[in-house]
Amino acid sequence: MAALWPKSAPLGLAVSGGGDSLALLHLARALNLHISVATVDHNLREGSRAEAEFVAALCQSFGIPHKILTWRSWDGRGNLQDQARRARYQLLAQWAESLGLEAIALGHTRDDLAETFLMRLGRSAGLDGLCAMQAKRSYLSKIWLRPLLEVPRVSLRDFLQTQGHDWLEDPSNDNAKFDRIRIRKAMVSLGELGLDSATLAQVAAQLGRAREALAHQTHSFAQDHVQIIGPDVLLERASYSGAPVELLRRSLLAAIMWVSSAEYGPRGANLARGIQALLAGHSVPLAGCRLLVEDLNFRVTREAKAASAPVPATQVWDGRWQAFGPNLADLTLGPLGAQGLLQVQSWRESGFGRVSLLASPALWCRDTLIAAPFAGMSNNYRVSLIPNQKDFYHSLLPH
């Protein structure tokens, strides 16, 4: 833990009541760390509240602050495990923010790393996907720590038993309808072939080092061959066309996520088709963006129909734009659109094409356009990226 986080700094712990996270709690307590604990109740099965209250009672007996975070947003549609995971991180990040905590420690083990590796391998994941589970990463403006990634699950169970500590078993850990549980059962046979958690963790670590080197190479290349012009990202066409395609893939993926403010980029196969189209000289829509082929550049701009609906001008629009100027409370902030473009006589002098301007931020008073800064109509208003919008070049580096 000391290698990941200063002992004197406050730390949040996510504790479910299972053996791994409870071992993390007892270890943190033994190290006299300054901790607060949260338990996420996904509210998806009978008994989940009792499990959260078990952790709450344990923390109370230790004099450790604890809070139960309840998820109530599942509508029965989509990928349950993915939505539950996203909600879990959101709830934990909000809880940590309310306490002024910068970091949250999770109880993932070497076995979790190996299982995730095999799951990603089965989905034809690339380099980033295969080494996705890291000991330390930044996400949702928080630092997420996994101090037990080198520790096998059985060692944590042995520790708990030796110390006389109880833990809870999640019934879903025996449900073979989940990919992770099937992988977990298959690990027994794989271990006999030498593919145990230690071996898979070592491979993931080696891939992680390769990923870091490639990310730094992409960052260096982009600094010389990528420009941020207003709302758009421009990749120098000749340089990227002559470079290894992986540099284009990584830069393009980062550009799409930056322009669309997306947590995830397009699927690998869709991105590959987009790259193929660009290199063949064809513009295409992809993941809420338009990828445009120009004489000198590949331009990544927001797709107008994918942009968010207008919001009060005092709020953030499309996940990244904020407005400044007089009487914002009387205005809305949203896309310029075709109707707005008709109200800007000199938009062609702005240096931006029609596709870029259609999705660019503009200020409105009902149906009247007040300002369209990127189209050259400012009227004493301006728009800029929100302060925590990650720098594009920085987004190319591991984090």
Buried (B, 14 or more C-beta within 10 A) or exposed (E): BEEBBEEEEBBBBBBBBBBBBBBBBBBBBEEEBEBBBBBBBBBEEEEBBEBBBBBBEBBEEEEBEBBBBBBEEBEEEEEEEEBBEBBBBBBBBEBBEEEEBBBBBBBBBBBBBBBBBBBBBEEEBBBBBBBBBBBBBEEBEBBBBBBBBBBBBEBBBEBBEEEEBEBBEBEBEEEEEBBBBBBBEEBEEBBEEEBBBBBBBEBBBEBBEEBEEBBEBBBEBBEEBBEBBBBBBBBBBEBBBEBEBEBBBBBBBBBBBBBBBBEEBBEBEEBEBBBEBBBEEEBBEBBBBBBBBEEEBBBBBBBBEBBBEBBEBEEBBBEBBBBEBEEBEEBBBBBBBEEBBEBBEEBEEBEBBEBBBBBBBBBBEEEEBBBBBBBBBBEEBBBEBEEEBBEBBEBBEBE
